Structures are given as structure tokens and as C-alpha cells.
Amino acid sequence: MTFSIAKPAARKRRTPDRFTRAVCVAAASWLLAACSMADKLAQVGHEPALSAIENPTAMPGYRPVTMPMPEPEPPVYNSNALWRTGARAFFRDQRAARVGDILTVRVAISDSAKISNATKRNRTASDSVSINGAAGLESIINKLLPAESSASALVDTTSSGSASGDGSVDRSESIVTNIAAVVTQVLPNGNLVIEGRQEVRVNFEKRELVVAGIVRPEDIGSDNMIDSEKIAEARVAYGGRGHISDVQQPRYGSQVLDILLPF
């Protein structure tokens, strides 16, 4: 006598449906909005706090700059001479040249762009199929067709489509200010990597200005200042946080709906 034990059927793994995923995403978005809302509620009646002064090289996301460098040239000293081959100046000045030195950047940006385009498309199509004579078979076709149909008008289609689009861009930007930057790195060819941050608080609005890039020591003036147009790989950010900036932004609910709704 033999016995057989039936194995339980393997349970089919259920995958979450779209509704469940949508609920999870909505819940996560609500939690994030709640955390941000709690921070804003804690700041009611208080002006925006200024950030602490920090080492730029220790901030998250900082990476040393690596650029193509020429072959190093060893210094050559001439006998009975004070001049050293490869030296940039005979006397040392007070312009920024080493890590930790400070220089002033003149930020002068004036940019404008205006673009306008329009697109329009129309299409009309008409098709008609009929059988007026087919060796006497049209009478048989008429019998097969419904009472309100006839072989003389089997197919009659008409389609039309149109599309139009207009777009325009009218942008104007202007920034004129000065900001002090710190030399964070000296590249092998002598160029300086600089970064500067500035925060200004007026009542309940805080303005932030960030400037970073690579400069040549020769472009630094005798007053230890340099124009922003002479900065390579320039990164300039100007923005703000506060009551006015909050009013100009859409509410959290609108931002969540813009992300979730496909239309």
C-alpha cells in the first residue's frame, strides 16, 4: 500500500496594482509635505536663519577640480640673478594666489532672449466605395445587406484633422553686484579655483548669491578684483527664501498633483 501526500499549491505572488502604488506615492508625498510644513510652522513669526560659516571643501557635493594640465617645467635659476625662470612677478603683491586667500568678484550679468514660433497643420480626407454593377450580383448583395443599406453606398468615410501650436520665450536677466570669494584649490598650472557665498537678510526675506569657477592669476587686478566674465566654468546662482518667495511658488498640493496627474 502506497501513500501520496499532495503538495500544497504554490501561492501566486500578488503584485500591487496601480491603485495601491498610487496610494503609496500619495502617502509618501503627504509625509514629505507634512515634514516641510512642520519646519515652516516652526518658523512662523521668526526671520529666516542665516547659515553658519563652513569650509567649502567640507560641504556635501564638493569635489576637487581636475583639468587638463601642461607638462611641468622645473624652475631654472640663473647665477648672479634675482629673477627665477617661470616666475609670474618680480615682487610679491597682495593679490590672491594661495589656498585660503580672498578676492572680490564683480558679478555683471545681462542676458536677454526672445523666441517666437508658430505651427499650423490641416488635413482633410474623403473615401467612398460603392458597387453599382457587378454582373447582376448587386441584387444578391442588396439582399444580404440590411434594409437601410445598398450596394451603391457600401463605404463612405470622411475625416479631417487640424493642429496648431504657438510658443514664445521672452526672458531678460540682469545681475550687478560684488561678492568675496575664497581660493579653494590651486591647479598645477597656477590657475585658481574659487568659490564664494553671500547671504543677505532683509526683514523676512533672505537673498543668496553663489559664485564659483576657475580664474587665472593674471586676470586679477591690482585691487584684488576680477570680473565674472573672466571666470572659466563659472557657476552663478542667485535666489532667495522667505515670505515673498513662498507666495510666488505653487502650493504643495498643486505640485503633487502636477507630478501624479498624467494629463
Helices and strands as residue ranges (DSSP letters): H 18-42, G 56-58, E 102-129, H 138-144, G 151-153, E 155-186, E 192-202, E 205-215, G 217-219, E 225-227, G 228-230, E 232-242, H 243-248, H 252-260
